[in-house]
Amino acid sequence: MPAAKPPLPQPDVLTTSFWNACRRRVLEISVCGDCGHRFLPPGPCCPRCWSPRLASQESSGRGRVDSFAVYRRTYHPGMPAPYVVALVELDEGPRLISNIVGCAPEEVAIDRRVEVRFEAADGFSLPRFALGHGKESAKGGNS
């Protein structure tokens, strides 16, 4: 019996460019052309100043764990427990929810440095994060 697939994104007119960038193994963030605010997820206008003048910027893919939860129960057959769901604050400022992969759940901690890793899944490249080195704050400039 084939392994169950994880839940997959459902791209729409606002998110297709983000998922296309992920296929190229690039994590893109939206940038307001008027106030410079950087944000995720992509939207029709800037959530700070409501400007429709938006552009995309390539993220370094590095950041820190802002918050996380360890799921020790399997809720979807494509995501067997245990797994970590984290709120990651990118060095550029935006935050996104993703998984921390490649480590034991007990290794994840608030302020741990992380780096994006793309995982192939049925035609998508899903941005996941692996632990970096140290516990330096993303805002401190240490990598």
A tleap script that builds the chain and sets N, CA, C and O, in Angstrom:
source leaprc.protein.ff14SB
mol = sequence {
  NMET PRO ALA ALA LYS PRO PRO LEU PRO GLN
  PRO ASP VAL LEU THR THR SER PHE TRP ASN
  ALA CYS ARG ARG ARG VAL LEU GLU ILE SER
  VAL CYS GLY ASP CYS GLY HIE ARG PHE LEU
  PRO PRO GLY PRO CYS CYS PRO ARG CYS TRP
  SER PRO ARG LEU ALA SER GLN GLU SER SER
  GLY ARG GLY ARG VAL ASP SER PHE ALA VAL
  TYR ARG ARG THR TYR HIE PRO GLY MET PRO
  ALA PRO TYR VAL VAL ALA LEU VAL GLU LEU
  ASP GLU GLY PRO ARG LEU ILE SER ASN ILE
  VAL GLY CYS ALA PRO GLU GLU VAL ALA ILE
  ASP ARG ARG VAL GLU VAL ARG PHE GLU ALA
  ALA ASP GLY PHE SER LEU PRO ARG PHE ALA
  LEU GLY HIE GLY LYS GLU SER ALA LYS GLY
  GLY ASN CSER
}
set mol.1.N position { 0.844 -1.173 0.000 }
set mol.1.CA position { 0.000 0.000 0.000 }
set mol.1.C position { 0.896 1.245 0.000 }
set mol.1.O position { 1.818 1.331 0.811 }
set mol.2.N position { 0.642 2.212 -0.897 }
set mol.2.CA position { 1.479 3.413 -0.948 }
set mol.2.C position { 1.315 4.267 0.313 }
set mol.2.O position { 0.262 4.282 0.951 }
set mol.3.N position { 2.383 4.967 0.643 }
set mol.3.CA position { 2.349 5.855 1.816 }
set mol.3.C position { 1.369 6.995 1.582 }
set mol.3.O position { 1.203 7.471 0.459 }
set mol.4.N position { 0.729 7.421 2.652 }
set mol.4.CA position { -0.216 8.542 2.556 }
set mol.4.C position { 0.548 9.826 2.282 }
set mol.4.O position { 1.661 10.022 2.770 }
set mol.5.N position { -0.064 10.694 1.496 }
set mol.5.CA position { 0.549 11.978 1.153 }
set mol.5.C position { 0.162 13.018 2.198 }
set mol.5.O position { -0.944 12.979 2.739 }
set mol.6.N position { 1.075 13.952 2.484 }
set mol.6.CA position { 0.720 15.020 3.417 }
set mol.6.C position { -0.290 15.964 2.763 }
set mol.6.O position { -0.426 15.974 1.539 }
set mol.7.N position { -0.995 16.753 3.566 }
set mol.7.CA position { -1.884 17.757 2.976 }
set mol.7.C position { -1.066 18.692 2.097 }
set mol.7.O position { 0.055 19.059 2.451 }
set mol.8.N position { -1.614 19.073 0.969 }
set mol.8.CA position { -0.887 19.921 0.024 }
set mol.8.C position { -1.536 21.286 -0.112 }
set mol.8.O position { -2.730 21.438 0.145 }
set mol.9.N position { -0.756 22.280 -0.514 }
set mol.9.CA position { -1.309 23.632 -0.716 }
set mol.9.C position { -2.351 23.630 -1.823 }
set mol.9.O position { -2.367 22.758 -2.691 }
set mol.10.N position { -3.207 24.617 -1.768 }
set mol.10.CA position { -4.204 24.845 -2.794 }
set mol.10.C position { -3.953 26.248 -3.356 }
set mol.10.O position { -4.638 27.195 -2.969 }
set mol.11.N position { -2.973 26.394 -4.271 }
set mol.11.CA position { -2.629 27.728 -4.779 }
set mol.11.C position { -3.832 28.439 -5.394 }
set mol.11.O position { -4.712 27.819 -5.989 }
set mol.12.N position { -3.837 29.743 -5.231 }
set mol.12.CA position { -4.859 30.584 -5.851 }
set mol.12.C position { -4.154 31.755 -6.532 }
set mol.12.O position { -2.926 31.781 -6.604 }
set mol.13.N position { -4.905 32.701 -7.020 }
set mol.13.CA position { -4.340 33.816 -7.772 }
set mol.13.C position { -3.319 34.603 -6.933 }
set mol.13.O position { -2.388 35.182 -7.492 }
set mol.14.N position { -3.477 34.631 -5.628 }
set mol.14.CA position { -2.571 35.386 -4.768 }
set mol.14.C position { -1.330 34.593 -4.358 }
set mol.14.O position { -0.292 35.190 -4.073 }
set mol.15.N position { -1.413 33.277 -4.324 }
set mol.15.CA position { -0.304 32.480 -3.796 }
set mol.15.C position { 0.460 31.674 -4.849 }
set mol.15.O position { 1.483 31.070 -4.527 }
set mol.16.N position { -0.008 31.651 -6.084 }
set mol.16.CA position { 0.652 30.857 -7.120 }
set mol.16.C position { 2.113 31.245 -7.296 }
set mol.16.O position { 2.961 30.365 -7.441 }
set mol.17.N position { 2.431 32.533 -7.287 }
set mol.17.CA position { 3.828 32.945 -7.482 }
set mol.17.C position { 4.702 32.465 -6.321 }
set mol.17.O position { 5.859 32.106 -6.536 }
set mol.18.N position { 4.171 32.453 -5.099 }
set mol.18.CA position { 4.916 31.946 -3.944 }
set mol.18.C position { 5.262 30.473 -4.153 }
set mol.18.O position { 6.410 30.071 -3.962 }
set mol.19.N position { 4.272 29.668 -4.546 }
set mol.19.CA position { 4.508 28.238 -4.733 }
set mol.19.C position { 5.402 27.962 -5.931 }
set mol.19.O position { 6.170 27.000 -5.915 }
set mol.20.N position { 5.317 28.793 -6.979 }
set mol.20.CA position { 6.227 28.645 -8.108 }
set mol.20.C position { 7.668 28.932 -7.681 }
set mol.20.O position { 8.591 28.247 -8.123 }
set mol.21.N position { 7.868 29.937 -6.827 }
set mol.21.CA position { 9.206 30.237 -6.309 }
set mol.21.C position { 9.718 29.065 -5.473 }
set mol.21.O position { 10.893 28.708 -5.564 }
set mol.22.N position { 8.860 28.473 -4.670 }
set mol.22.CA position { 9.266 27.313 -3.870 }
set mol.22.C position { 9.727 26.167 -4.769 }
set mol.22.O position { 10.674 25.456 -4.433 }
set mol.23.N position { 9.060 25.988 -5.908 }
set mol.23.CA position { 9.497 24.943 -6.842 }
set mol.23.C position { 10.921 25.201 -7.326 }
set mol.23.O position { 11.656 24.266 -7.643 }
set mol.24.N position { 11.306 26.482 -7.380 }
set mol.24.CA position { 12.679 26.858 -7.754 }
set mol.24.C position { 13.600 26.862 -6.537 }
set mol.24.O position { 14.760 27.266 -6.627 }
set mol.25.N position { 13.067 26.403 -5.385 }
set mol.25.CA position { 13.807 26.344 -4.128 }
set mol.25.C position { 14.195 27.740 -3.641 }
set mol.25.O position { 15.290 27.962 -3.124 }
set mol.26.N position { 13.258 28.671 -3.826 }
set mol.26.CA position { 13.417 30.052 -3.372 }
set mol.26.C position { 12.237 30.395 -2.482 }
set mol.26.O position { 11.087 30.153 -2.846 }
set mol.27.N position { 12.521 30.957 -1.315 }
set mol.27.CA position { 11.464 31.406 -0.419 }
set mol.27.C position { 11.265 32.894 -0.669 }
set mol.27.O position { 12.140 33.705 -0.365 }
set mol.28.N position { 10.105 33.247 -1.226 }
set mol.28.CA position { 9.814 34.640 -1.555 }
set mol.28.C position { 8.901 35.257 -0.515 }
set mol.28.O position { 8.011 34.602 0.027 }
set mol.29.N position { 9.141 36.538 -0.248 }
set mol.29.CA position { 8.260 37.308 0.625 }
set mol.29.C position { 7.727 38.494 -0.167 }
set mol.29.O position { 8.356 38.936 -1.129 }
set mol.30.N position { 6.579 39.002 0.231 }
set mol.30.CA position { 5.987 40.168 -0.417 }
set mol.30.C position { 6.540 41.431 0.225 }
set mol.30.O position { 6.782 41.481 1.431 }
set mol.31.N position { 6.737 42.465 -0.618 }
set mol.31.CA position { 7.261 43.742 -0.146 }
set mol.31.C position { 6.380 44.853 -0.701 }
set mol.31.O position { 6.071 44.877 -1.892 }
set mol.32.N position { 5.977 45.775 0.178 }
set mol.32.CA position { 5.160 46.908 -0.239 }
set mol.32.C position { 6.030 47.939 -0.951 }
set mol.32.O position { 7.092 48.318 -0.457 }
set mol.33.N position { 5.570 48.385 -2.112 }
set mol.33.CA position { 6.282 49.396 -2.883 }
set mol.33.C position { 6.159 50.790 -2.310 }
set mol.33.O position { 6.893 51.690 -2.717 }
set mol.34.N position { 5.238 50.991 -1.365 }
set mol.34.CA position { 5.072 52.317 -0.764 }
set mol.34.C position { 5.730 52.427 0.603 }
set mol.34.O position { 6.512 53.350 0.832 }
set mol.35.N position { 5.435 51.514 1.512 }
set mol.35.CA position { 5.975 51.643 2.880 }
set mol.35.C position { 7.132 50.693 3.174 }
set mol.35.O position { 7.769 50.809 4.221 }
set mol.36.N position { 7.419 49.744 2.257 }
set mol.36.CA position { 8.536 48.824 2.442 }
set mol.36.C position { 8.264 47.637 3.356 }
set mol.36.O position { 9.155 46.822 3.592 }
set mol.37.N position { 7.036 47.531 3.876 }
set mol.37.CA position { 6.696 46.425 4.772 }
set mol.37.C position { 6.852 45.091 4.050 }
set mol.37.O position { 6.412 44.937 2.911 }
set mol.38.N position { 7.486 44.125 4.727 }
set mol.38.CA position { 7.660 42.770 4.197 }
set mol.38.C position { 6.672 41.858 4.914 }
set mol.38.O position { 6.509 41.945 6.131 }
set mol.39.N position { 6.007 40.974 4.147 }
set mol.39.CA position { 4.977 40.149 4.782 }
set mol.39.C position { 4.738 38.839 4.057 }
set mol.39.O position { 5.099 38.664 2.893 }
set mol.40.N position { 4.119 37.932 4.784 }
set mol.40.CA position { 3.601 36.653 4.314 }
set mol.40.C position { 2.307 36.418 5.065 }
set mol.40.O position { 2.168 36.892 6.192 }
set mol.41.N position { 1.369 35.717 4.493 }
set mol.41.CA position { 1.333 35.208 3.128 }
set mol.41.C position { 1.072 36.330 2.135 }
set mol.41.O position { 0.685 37.430 2.528 }
set mol.42.N position { 1.281 36.057 0.840 }
set mol.42.CA position { 0.992 37.068 -0.177 }
set mol.42.C position { -0.475 37.473 -0.115 }
set mol.42.O position { -1.340 36.660 0.213 }
set mol.43.N position { -0.742 38.705 -0.426 }
set mol.43.CA position { -2.116 39.193 -0.414 }
set mol.43.C position { -2.333 40.220 -1.509 }
set mol.43.O position { -1.417 40.504 -2.281 }
set mol.44.N position { -3.532 40.779 -1.586 }
set mol.44.CA position { -3.852 41.738 -2.653 }
set mol.44.C position { -3.306 43.136 -2.383 }
set mol.44.O position { -3.201 43.957 -3.295 }
set mol.45.N position { -2.956 43.404 -1.110 }
set mol.45.CA position { -2.444 44.723 -0.753 }
set mol.45.C position { -1.599 44.603 0.517 }
set mol.45.O position { -1.605 43.574 1.192 }
set mol.46.N position { -0.885 45.664 0.819 }
set mol.46.CA position { -0.052 45.687 2.018 }
set mol.46.C position { -0.937 45.689 3.267 }
set mol.46.O position { -1.854 46.504 3.365 }
set mol.47.N position { -0.680 44.791 4.221 }
set mol.47.CA position { -1.504 44.772 5.429 }
set mol.47.C position { -1.225 45.944 6.369 }
set mol.47.O position { -1.972 46.162 7.322 }
set mol.48.N position { -0.160 46.698 6.108 }
set mol.48.CA position { 0.164 47.851 6.956 }
set mol.48.C position { -0.452 49.144 6.415 }
set mol.48.O position { -1.104 49.879 7.156 }
set mol.49.N position { -0.242 49.424 5.107 }
set mol.49.CA position { -0.708 50.711 4.560 }
set mol.49.C position { -1.786 50.565 3.491 }
set mol.49.O position { -2.286 51.565 2.976 }
set mol.50.N position { -2.142 49.346 3.160 }
set mol.50.CA position { -3.184 49.025 2.187 }
set mol.50.C position { -2.817 49.356 0.735 }
set mol.50.O position { -3.691 49.370 -0.133 }
set mol.51.N position { -1.556 49.617 0.469 }
set mol.51.CA position { -1.123 49.900 -0.900 }
set mol.51.C position { -1.216 48.640 -1.755 }
set mol.51.O position { -0.891 47.549 -1.286 }
set mol.52.N position { -1.659 48.779 -3.012 }
set mol.52.CA position { -1.670 47.629 -3.918 }
set mol.52.C position { -0.332 47.480 -4.666 }
set mol.52.O position { -0.167 46.549 -5.455 }
set mol.53.N position { 0.613 48.384 -4.423 }
set mol.53.CA position { 1.922 48.340 -5.117 }
set mol.53.C position { 2.834 47.339 -4.410 }
set mol.53.O position { 3.530 47.687 -3.457 }
set mol.54.N position { 2.823 46.102 -4.883 }
set mol.54.CA position { 3.570 45.030 -4.237 }
set mol.54.C position { 4.620 44.445 -5.169 }
set mol.54.O position { 4.472 44.451 -6.391 }
set mol.55.N position { 5.670 43.946 -4.563 }
set mol.55.CA position { 6.722 43.249 -5.289 }
set mol.55.C position { 7.110 42.027 -4.467 }
set mol.55.O position { 6.635 41.847 -3.345 }
set mol.56.N position { 7.969 41.194 -5.025 }
set mol.56.CA position { 8.482 40.026 -4.310 }
set mol.56.C position { 9.965 40.211 -4.057 }
set mol.56.O position { 10.666 40.870 -4.825 }
set mol.57.N position { 10.429 39.621 -2.974 }
set mol.57.CA position { 11.842 39.659 -2.619 }
set mol.57.C position { 12.255 38.263 -2.186 }
set mol.57.O position { 11.501 37.582 -1.491 }
set mol.58.N position { 13.434 37.832 -2.586 }
set mol.58.CA position { 13.945 36.542 -2.164 }
set mol.58.C position { 14.408 36.645 -0.717 }
set mol.58.O position { 15.177 37.539 -0.363 }
set mol.59.N position { 13.938 35.730 0.109 }
set mol.59.CA position { 14.353 35.658 1.512 }
set mol.59.C position { 15.635 34.852 1.612 }
set mol.59.O position { 15.913 34.003 0.766 }
set mol.60.N position { 16.410 35.120 2.644 }
set mol.60.CA position { 17.602 34.306 2.906 }
set mol.60.C position { 17.211 32.884 3.311 }
set mol.60.O position { 18.008 31.953 3.196 }
set mol.61.N position { 15.968 32.731 3.788 }
set mol.61.CA position { 15.520 31.419 4.261 }
set mol.61.C position { 15.996 31.116 5.672 }
set mol.61.O position { 15.805 30.007 6.171 }
set mol.62.N position { 16.617 32.098 6.318 }
set mol.62.CA position { 17.096 31.905 7.687 }
set mol.62.C position { 16.229 32.707 8.647 }
set mol.62.O position { 15.694 33.760 8.298 }
set mol.63.N position { 16.101 32.184 9.865 }
set mol.63.CA position { 15.316 32.874 10.869 }
set mol.63.C position { 15.453 32.202 12.212 }
set mol.63.O position { 16.466 31.570 12.512 }
set mol.64.N position { 14.396 32.353 13.032 }
set mol.64.CA position { 14.421 31.774 14.371 }
set mol.64.C position { 13.039 31.259 14.719 }
set mol.64.O position { 12.037 31.706 14.160 }
set mol.65.N position { 12.993 30.319 15.645 }
set mol.65.CA position { 11.726 29.783 16.131 }
set mol.65.C position { 11.126 30.811 17.089 }
set mol.65.O position { 11.729 31.150 18.108 }
set mol.66.N position { 9.935 31.302 16.753 }
set mol.66.CA position { 9.235 32.265 17.599 }
set mol.66.C position { 8.318 31.542 18.582 }
set mol.66.O position { 8.156 31.973 19.724 }
set mol.67.N position { 7.721 30.440 18.128 }
set mol.67.CA position { 6.826 29.625 18.943 }
set mol.67.C position { 6.719 28.266 18.268 }
set mol.67.O position { 6.983 28.149 17.072 }
set mol.68.N position { 6.333 27.235 19.018 }
set mol.68.CA position { 6.201 25.922 18.397 }
set mol.68.C position { 5.325 25.019 19.257 }
set mol.68.O position { 5.090 25.283 20.436 }
set mol.69.N position { 4.854 23.952 18.632 }
set mol.69.CA position { 4.103 22.899 19.321 }
set mol.69.C position { 4.569 21.563 18.776 }
set mol.69.O position { 4.826 21.420 17.580 }
set mol.70.N position { 4.674 20.597 19.656 }
set mol.70.CA position { 5.016 19.237 19.249 }
set mol.70.C position { 3.721 18.432 19.231 }
set mol.70.O position { 3.021 18.320 20.238 }
set mol.71.N position { 3.426 17.880 18.068 }
set mol.71.CA position { 2.239 17.028 17.923 }
set mol.71.C position { 2.670 15.589 18.134 }
set mol.71.O position { 3.488 15.064 17.378 }
set mol.72.N position { 2.132 14.960 19.143 }
set mol.72.CA position { 2.497 13.586 19.469 }
set mol.72.C position { 1.390 12.602 19.091 }
set mol.72.O position { 1.472 11.409 19.384 }
set mol.73.N position { 0.365 13.123 18.442 }
set mol.73.CA position { -0.731 12.287 17.949 }
set mol.73.C position { -0.845 12.519 16.448 }
set mol.73.O position { -0.716 13.653 15.987 }
set mol.74.N position { -1.081 11.471 15.691 }
set mol.74.CA position { -1.236 11.581 14.246 }
set mol.74.C position { -2.664 12.009 13.929 }
set mol.74.O position { -3.620 11.301 14.244 }
set mol.75.N position { -2.795 13.170 13.304 }
set mol.75.CA position { -4.111 13.675 12.906 }
set mol.75.C position { -4.362 13.459 11.422 }
set mol.75.O position { -5.508 13.493 10.973 }
set mol.76.N position { -3.293 13.237 10.656 }
set mol.76.CA position { -3.399 12.990 9.223 }
set mol.76.C position { -2.399 11.884 8.883 }
set mol.76.O position { -1.243 11.958 9.301 }
set mol.77.N position { -2.819 10.864 8.138 }
set mol.77.CA position { -1.913 9.742 7.858 }
set mol.77.C position { -0.649 10.156 7.093 }
set mol.77.O position { 0.351 9.439 7.134 }
set mol.78.N position { -0.678 11.278 6.410 }
set mol.78.CA position { 0.491 11.758 5.684 }
set mol.78.C position { 1.474 12.512 6.555 }
set mol.78.O position { 2.531 12.934 6.086 }
set mol.79.N position { 1.128 12.684 7.829 }
set mol.79.CA position { 2.002 13.395 8.769 }
set mol.79.C position { 2.058 12.619 10.075 }
set mol.79.O position { 1.425 13.006 11.057 }
set mol.80.N position { 2.806 11.537 10.091 }
set mol.80.CA position { 2.865 10.721 11.305 }
set mol.80.C position { 3.551 11.452 12.460 }
set mol.80.O position { 4.522 12.181 12.264 }
set mol.81.N position { 3.029 11.242 13.650 }
set mol.81.CA position { 3.599 11.850 14.860 }
set mol.81.C position { 4.877 11.113 15.249 }
set mol.81.O position { 5.054 9.951 14.885 }
set mol.82.N position { 5.760 11.770 15.975 }
set mol.82.CA position { 5.675 13.169 16.398 }
set mol.82.C position { 6.192 14.103 15.303 }
set mol.82.O position { 7.048 13.727 14.502 }
set mol.83.N position { 5.662 15.314 15.284 }
set mol.83.CA position { 6.165 16.342 14.376 }
set mol.83.C position { 6.016 17.698 15.047 }
set mol.83.O position { 5.223 17.871 15.972 }
set mol.84.N position { 6.800 18.657 14.557 }
set mol.84.CA position { 6.832 19.993 15.150 }
set mol.84.C position { 6.235 20.999 14.170 }
set mol.84.O position { 6.637 21.065 13.008 }
set mol.85.N position { 5.282 21.771 14.649 }
set mol.85.CA position { 4.727 22.899 13.911 }
set mol.85.C position { 5.255 24.149 14.601 }
set mol.85.O position { 5.116 24.308 15.814 }
set mol.86.N position { 5.867 25.039 13.810 }
set mol.86.CA position { 6.504 26.215 14.410 }
set mol.86.C position { 6.102 27.501 13.699 }
set mol.86.O position { 5.809 27.511 12.503 }
set mol.87.N position { 6.097 28.566 14.460 }
set mol.87.CA position { 5.999 29.913 13.909 }
set mol.87.C position { 7.438 30.389 13.774 }
set mol.87.O position { 8.133 30.592 14.769 }
set mol.88.N position { 7.878 30.563 12.527 }
set mol.88.CA position { 9.252 30.959 12.234 }
set mol.88.C position { 9.273 32.430 11.850 }
set mol.88.O position { 8.540 32.860 10.959 }
set mol.89.N position { 10.113 33.191 12.523 }
set mol.89.CA position { 10.327 34.592 12.148 }
set mol.89.C position { 11.568 34.653 11.276 }
set mol.89.O position { 12.675 34.371 11.732 }
set mol.90.N position { 11.374 35.025 10.016 }
set mol.90.CA position { 12.489 35.133 9.092 }
set mol.90.C position { 13.357 36.338 9.446 }
set mol.90.O position { 12.877 37.298 10.049 }
set mol.91.N position { 14.626 36.284 9.074 }
set mol.91.CA position { 15.535 37.403 9.346 }
set mol.91.C position { 15.035 38.706 8.727 }
set mol.91.O position { 15.329 39.791 9.229 }
set mol.92.N position { 14.274 38.595 7.631 }
set mol.92.CA position { 13.738 39.793 6.966 }
set mol.92.C position { 12.498 40.347 7.661 }
set mol.92.O position { 12.016 41.418 7.293 }
set mol.93.N position { 11.972 39.634 8.662 }
set mol.93.CA position { 10.836 40.138 9.423 }
set mol.93.C position { 9.556 39.344 9.365 }
set mol.93.O position { 8.933 39.134 10.406 }
set mol.94.N position { 9.120 38.880 8.174 }
set mol.94.CA position { 7.863 38.132 8.134 }
set mol.94.C position { 7.941 36.844 8.938 }
set mol.94.O position { 9.016 36.287 9.162 }
set mol.95.N position { 6.778 36.394 9.362 }
set mol.95.CA position { 6.673 35.116 10.071 }
set mol.95.C position { 5.794 34.184 9.255 }
set mol.95.O position { 4.879 34.622 8.557 }
set mol.96.N position { 6.086 32.889 9.353 }
set mol.96.CA position { 5.249 31.894 8.701 }
set mol.96.C position { 5.220 30.638 9.542 }
set mol.96.O position { 6.125 30.374 10.334 }
set mol.97.N position { 4.168 29.873 9.356 }
set mol.97.CA position { 4.001 28.606 10.070 }
set mol.97.C position { 4.503 27.499 9.159 }
set mol.97.O position { 4.146 27.433 7.983 }
set mol.98.N position { 5.340 26.629 9.720 }
set mol.98.CA position { 5.891 25.517 8.969 }
set mol.98.C position { 6.274 24.415 9.943 }
set mol.98.O position { 5.948 24.474 11.129 }
set mol.99.N position { 6.961 23.422 9.431 }
set mol.99.CA position { 7.443 22.317 10.265 }
set mol.99.C position { 8.944 22.439 10.472 }
set mol.99.O position { 9.664 22.928 9.601 }
set mol.100.N position { 9.407 21.991 11.628 }
set mol.100.CA position { 10.829 21.845 11.886 }
set mol.100.C position { 11.139 20.370 11.632 }
set mol.100.O position { 10.504 19.490 12.215 }
set mol.101.N position { 12.107 20.103 10.768 }
set mol.101.CA position { 12.400 18.735 10.349 }
set mol.101.C position { 13.867 18.402 10.604 }
set mol.101.O position { 14.699 19.283 10.822 }
set mol.102.N position { 14.157 17.089 10.570 }
set mol.102.CA position { 15.538 16.646 10.659 }
set mol.102.C position { 16.131 16.627 12.053 }
set mol.102.O position { 17.352 16.582 12.207 }
set mol.103.N position { 15.277 16.659 13.076 }
set mol.103.CA position { 15.772 16.623 14.453 }
set mol.103.C position { 14.706 16.017 15.349 }
set mol.103.O position { 13.551 15.863 14.952 }
set mol.104.N position { 15.110 15.679 16.552 }
set mol.104.CA position { 14.150 15.210 17.552 }
set mol.104.C position { 13.342 16.417 18.040 }
set mol.104.O position { 13.894 17.510 18.173 }
set mol.105.N position { 12.058 16.238 18.305 }
set mol.105.CA position { 11.249 17.365 18.795 }
set mol.105.C position { 11.855 18.048 20.022 }
set mol.105.O position { 11.688 19.254 20.206 }
set mol.106.N position { 12.552 17.289 20.851 }
set mol.106.CA position { 13.134 17.851 22.071 }
set mol.106.C position { 14.272 18.834 21.788 }
set mol.106.O position { 14.663 19.589 22.678 }
set mol.107.N position { 14.807 18.836 20.573 }
set mol.107.CA position { 15.877 19.764 20.212 }
set mol.107.C position { 15.358 21.150 19.851 }
set mol.107.O position { 16.128 22.111 19.840 }
set mol.108.N position { 14.081 21.267 19.558 }
set mol.108.CA position { 13.495 22.546 19.156 }
set mol.108.C position { 13.279 23.396 20.395 }
set mol.108.O position { 12.825 22.904 21.428 }
set mol.109.N position { 13.612 24.693 20.282 }
set mol.109.CA position { 13.430 25.626 21.387 }
set mol.109.C position { 13.173 27.013 20.819 }
set mol.109.O position { 13.551 27.318 19.688 }
set mol.110.N position { 12.528 27.840 21.615 }
set mol.110.CA position { 12.307 29.238 21.245 }
set mol.110.C position { 13.665 29.886 20.992 }
set mol.110.O position { 14.622 29.637 21.726 }
set mol.111.N position { 13.747 30.708 19.965 }
set mol.111.CA position { 14.945 31.438 19.547 }
set mol.111.C position { 15.999 30.581 18.857 }
set mol.111.O position { 17.045 31.106 18.476 }
set mol.112.N position { 15.762 29.278 18.681 }
set mol.112.CA position { 16.721 28.467 17.932 }
set mol.112.C position { 16.763 28.959 16.491 }
set mol.112.O position { 15.727 29.260 15.898 }
set mol.113.N position { 17.941 29.037 15.947 }
set mol.113.CA position { 18.126 29.426 14.557 }
set mol.113.C position { 17.667 28.289 13.645 }
set mol.113.O position { 17.873 27.116 13.954 }
set mol.114.N position { 17.047 28.644 12.521 }
set mol.114.CA position { 16.569 27.668 11.551 }
set mol.114.C position { 16.887 28.149 10.137 }
set mol.114.O position { 17.106 29.336 9.897 }
set mol.115.N position { 16.905 27.193 9.211 }
set mol.115.CA position { 17.115 27.482 7.793 }
set mol.115.C position { 16.125 26.673 6.973 }
set mol.115.O position { 15.808 25.532 7.308 }
set mol.116.N position { 15.641 27.275 5.895 }
set mol.116.CA position { 14.644 26.602 5.059 }
set mol.116.C position { 15.255 25.405 4.352 }
set mol.116.O position { 16.416 25.422 3.944 }
set mol.117.N position { 14.454 24.381 4.220 }
set mol.117.CA position { 14.753 23.170 3.451 }
set mol.117.C position { 13.489 22.872 2.663 }
set mol.117.O position { 12.397 22.851 3.230 }
set mol.118.N position { 13.620 22.646 1.383 }
set mol.118.CA position { 12.449 22.353 0.559 }
set mol.118.C position { 12.282 20.851 0.418 }
set mol.118.O position { 13.230 20.138 0.087 }
set mol.119.N position { 11.066 20.374 0.672 }
set mol.119.CA position { 10.749 18.957 0.556 }
set mol.119.C position { 9.766 18.750 -0.586 }
set mol.119.O position { 8.717 19.392 -0.642 }
set mol.120.N position { 10.115 17.851 -1.492 }
set mol.120.CA position { 9.252 17.544 -2.627 }
set mol.120.C position { 8.038 16.760 -2.150 }
set mol.120.O position { 8.154 15.835 -1.347 }
set mol.121.N position { 6.867 17.150 -2.660 }
set mol.121.CA position { 5.619 16.463 -2.310 }
set mol.121.C position { 4.617 16.622 -3.445 }
set mol.121.O position { 3.954 17.653 -3.562 }
set mol.122.N position { 4.513 15.601 -4.272 }
set mol.122.CA position { 3.479 15.540 -5.307 }
set mol.122.C position { 3.423 16.806 -6.170 }
set mol.122.O position { 2.357 17.399 -6.334 }
set mol.123.N position { 4.568 17.216 -6.718 }
set mol.123.CA position { 4.615 18.374 -7.602 }
set mol.123.C position { 4.865 19.699 -6.900 }
set mol.123.O position { 5.022 20.724 -7.564 }
set mol.124.N position { 4.903 19.703 -5.591 }
set mol.124.CA position { 5.194 20.912 -4.823 }
set mol.124.C position { 6.567 20.789 -4.174 }
set mol.124.O position { 7.081 19.688 -3.978 }
set mol.125.N position { 7.142 21.918 -3.848 }
set mol.125.CA position { 8.322 21.984 -2.983 }
set mol.125.C position { 7.859 22.742 -1.747 }
set mol.125.O position { 7.625 23.950 -1.792 }
set mol.126.N position { 7.731 22.015 -0.645 }
set mol.126.CA position { 7.199 22.598 0.585 }
set mol.126.C position { 8.331 23.170 1.435 }
set mol.126.O position { 9.311 22.476 1.705 }
set mol.127.N position { 8.207 24.427 1.859 }
set mol.127.CA position { 9.247 24.998 2.710 }
set mol.127.C position { 9.120 24.474 4.139 }
set mol.127.O position { 8.131 24.728 4.826 }
set mol.128.N position { 10.129 23.748 4.562 }
set mol.128.CA position { 10.244 23.255 5.931 }
set mol.128.C position { 11.511 23.890 6.494 }
set mol.128.O position { 12.270 24.514 5.753 }
set mol.129.N position { 11.743 23.742 7.775 }
set mol.129.CA position { 12.921 24.349 8.387 }
set mol.129.C position { 13.705 23.330 9.187 }
set mol.129.O position { 13.135 22.472 9.861 }
set mol.130.N position { 15.025 23.438 9.102 }
set mol.130.CA position { 15.937 22.599 9.876 }
set mol.130.C position { 16.668 23.507 10.863 }
set mol.130.O position { 16.879 24.691 10.601 }
set mol.131.N position { 17.046 22.931 11.993 }
set mol.131.CA position { 17.756 23.708 12.999 }
set mol.131.C position { 19.105 24.163 12.472 }
set mol.131.O position { 19.823 23.416 11.806 }
set mol.132.N position { 19.429 25.422 12.792 }
set mol.132.CA position { 20.756 25.951 12.507 }
set mol.132.C position { 21.610 25.756 13.744 }
set mol.132.O position { 21.329 24.884 14.566 }
set mol.133.N position { 22.635 26.551 13.879 }
set mol.133.CA position { 23.539 26.428 15.021 }
set mol.133.C position { 23.335 27.591 15.972 }
set mol.133.O position { 23.173 28.729 15.533 }
set mol.134.N position { 23.340 27.320 17.268 }
set mol.134.CA position { 23.252 28.368 18.275 }
set mol.134.C position { 21.833 28.791 18.566 }
set mol.134.O position { 20.886 28.331 17.928 }
set mol.135.N position { 21.698 29.673 19.537 }
set mol.135.CA position { 20.393 30.188 19.946 }
set mol.135.C position { 20.341 31.698 19.794 }
set mol.135.O position { 19.520 32.353 20.436 }
set mol.136.N position { 21.209 32.267 18.950 }
set mol.136.CA position { 21.259 33.703 18.783 }
set mol.136.C position { 19.941 34.213 18.225 }
set mol.136.O position { 19.280 33.521 17.449 }
set mol.137.N position { 19.570 35.384 18.606 }
set mol.137.CA position { 18.360 36.005 18.086 }
set mol.137.C position { 18.568 36.370 16.628 }
set mol.137.O position { 19.652 36.814 16.249 }
set mol.138.N position { 17.546 36.190 15.808 }
set mol.138.CA position { 17.620 36.565 14.401 }
set mol.138.C position { 17.872 38.051 14.256 }
set mol.138.O position { 18.499 38.478 13.287 }
set mol.139.N position { 17.395 38.848 15.201 }
set mol.139.CA position { 17.572 40.284 15.115 }
set mol.139.C position { 18.967 40.720 15.552 }
set mol.139.O position { 19.354 41.869 15.337 }
set mol.140.N position { 19.718 39.814 16.160 }
set mol.140.CA position { 21.056 40.154 16.639 }
set mol.140.C position { 22.117 40.112 15.566 }
set mol.140.O position { 23.233 40.585 15.782 }
set mol.141.N position { 21.793 39.551 14.407 }
set mol.141.CA position { 22.735 39.525 13.304 }
set mol.141.C position { 23.725 38.370 13.375 }
set mol.141.O position { 24.550 38.240 12.470 }
set mol.142.N position { 23.688 37.542 14.383 }
set mol.142.CA position { 24.593 36.402 14.477 }
set mol.142.C position { 24.027 35.235 13.699 }
set mol.142.O position { 22.828 34.960 13.762 }
set mol.143.N position { 24.876 34.557 12.973 }
set mol.143.CA position { 24.420 33.383 12.231 }
set mol.143.C position { 25.277 32.199 12.540 }
set mol.143.O position { 25.047 31.114 12.007 }
savepdb mol mol.pdb
quit
